[in-house]
Amino acid sequence: MKRRLIPFFIAAGLLLTGIAFIVIGVTRGEALTVFQKAIRICLECIGIG
C-alpha cells in the first residue's frame, strides 16, 4: 500500500503546482498576452496578418 501512495502524492503535488502557476499567470494578466500572441500567429499562418 505504501508504494501506491508515493506516486499519488507526487501526482497530486504536480497538479497543485500547475494549478498554482496558472492562477498566478492569470492574476498577472499574462493570459491576455498569450491570447494576443496566439491570434497573431494564427493570422500569420493564414496569411492575413
C-alpha positions, 0 to 999 in steps of 0.5 A: 500500500505504501508504494501506491501512495508515493506516486499519488502524492507526487501526482497530486503535488504536480497538479497543485503546482500547475494549478498554482502557476496558472492562477498566478499567470492569470492574476498577472494578466499574462493570459491576455498576452498569450491570447494576443500572441496566439491570434497573431500567429494564427493570422500569420499562418493564414496569411492575413496578418 
